[in-house]
Amino acid sequence: MNSCLLFSPQNPPQRLGGEGGNSPQRLGGEGGNPPQRLGGEELSLGTGTGGTLPGDWEGRVGTLPGDWEGRVGLEIHAQCKHELMSSVLYSEPPRRLGGEDPSPETGRGGPLPGDWEGRVGLEIHAQISSNSKLFSGSQVQFSAPPNSLVSPLDASLPGTLPAGYQITQQRLPLAVNGHLTFDVYDESRSQRQVLKSCQVRIKQLQLEQDSGKSLHDQENGEVLVDLNRAGVALMEIVTEPDMVDGAEAAAMVKELQLILQSLRTCDGNMSEGSMRVDANISVSRSGEELGTRAEVKNINSAKFVQKAIEYEMQRQIQVLEGAGEVEEETRYFDWKAGKTISLRDKEQRHDYRYMPEPNLPPLILYTDATSPRGMEDAVVNIDRIREQMRELPDATRRRLVEEYGIQFQHSVALVGEGLVEYFESLVDVKGKGRDPRSATSWVLTDLLEELHKRSLTFQECPVTASKLGEIMDIVAVGTISKSTGKKILGLQFDGDNRSLSQVIDEHQWAQIRDEETLGRICEDILEKHPELVDAYRKGNKKVVNRLMGEVQKATNKCADPTVTSRLLKKKLEGH
């Protein structure tokens, strides 16, 4: 299992103003020669977008018929910090698992029957974790009142720059030619098993502005505009169409989300729109050129990414098998209906009207080799940023297995649920250490169960690692049973801040370990259940478990299981 996000330049390092050689990279163009793309293409900044028209397209839900296969491509948009975009430059070139280079004509094989193949590419928009917008000081805040976080520049009022269009990096992104490796897990099983390992090429990573939001009031025939998001900084990550189905695309989105969260460049909260996915989806017969793609816009969860792709592949196959043609169009996923719906014809590149933005100052990215002496603290040095990067999810998974001896699927769950820091605080106690496997059980089973009961996120968890550790300690020494410990954990979730001794004394939850006391209780249970005693004497040894249950019921689950089992067997053998 590998998980990484890597980029490499085509001819590193070049100046983003069009000059070659070993000069530092430069973002934006100013006078003279136009800016160039790494590799020689021209760069221009600035873009506009088209409008939206409701459509009447419909599809059908079900498994893909015949020998059809689908292929999906995604565009993922997420908020991020500048550190990630800088740190991924100048790393090793991408490689395909197994050593093969991916090509548009081949895939890893998909779930579609017959000779149909699917292809998926993503565009992911990730919102930068910053307090202000890209070019203004306006605050960034989710669910603020409409148009309450808008400066004159954000609203493109006269006299402000830029005005009236979205700023992006169309031809010279901050990073190109990367790859991300990830695993696809069997989500239907409680113990996550790896189904396959995949790798997707990252075409580019670029910085751009978010746009405002239009709200259509169908009843009154009005369109309301909220500019709170206008100008918010986004990191756009564009993949090649290397994924073959919805499961791969969803797994890729989840892994990228973890990477961004680990680096703290984006909070990855898809429900709040700080990470959004556009999926480019097509199907074709095996060996044929890629089919016409449709783009499904603004998908806000990994689950819906998979569902939207699966539905869209089926829809396209039905169109083609019916002698129709798949239209290049923009669609959206109606999660309630479980289908994609047409919005508008897909805009062609010339419709965007790309043009240079002359008012942007250059952004120069340095390395250790190019950084000017005496100015180390005043420039952006990507080598320094790389050294300061936090541990990536895959490295964390492997470290947890190696350092603590836990199972790999448990490390996957700890990383996926954001519980690594909590787990390590629970295990690594000053002066002593707690059993990692026991800690894994408490965190992944008992703690998550209490959170789910109350519909709480981990960030809202009221029980600290130190509090849970105290419960683990008294269970480990036999003061209380594991079941009693779970009861106390539930009380703490409900706000009970009393000491453990107070809670145990009040409820009389101390574990009964005295053999004389337990012996009398066992004798009473055996007298009340002669049929179980007779069954044991006839060879049914499993009835001991029934008798154990009766003892626990009589003691409010406070009888020591080990002592109780030994006493019951001794008395049964003696009868």
Secondary structure, 3 states (H helix, E strand, C coil): CCCEEEECCCCCCCCCCCCCCCCCEEECCCCCCCCECCCCCECCEEECCCCCCCCCCCCCCCCCCCCCCCEEEEEEEEECCHHHHHHCCCCCCCCCHHHCCCCCCCCCCCCCCCCEEEEEEEEEEEECCCCECCCCCCECCCCCCCCCCCCCCCCCCCCCCCCCCEEEECCCCCEEEEEEEEEEEECCCCCCEEEEEEEEEEEEEEEEECCCEEEEECCCCEEEEECCCCCCEEEEEEECCCECCHHHHHHHHHHHHHHHHHHCCCCCCHHHCCEEEEEEEEEEECCCCCCCCEEEEEECCHHHHHHHHHHHHHHHHHHHHCCCCCCCEEEEEECCCCEEEEEEECCCHHHHCCCCCCCCCCEEEECCCCCCCCCCCCCEEHHHHHHHCCCCHHHHHHHHHHHHCCCHHHHHHHHHCCCHHHHHHHHEECCEECCHHHHHHHHHHHHHHHHHHCCCCHHHCCCCHHHHHHHHHHHHCCCCCHHHHHHHHHHHHCCCCCCHHHHHHHHCCCCECCHHHHHHHHHHHHHHCHHHHHHHHCCCCCHHHHHHHHHHHHCCCCECHHHHHHHHHHHHHHC
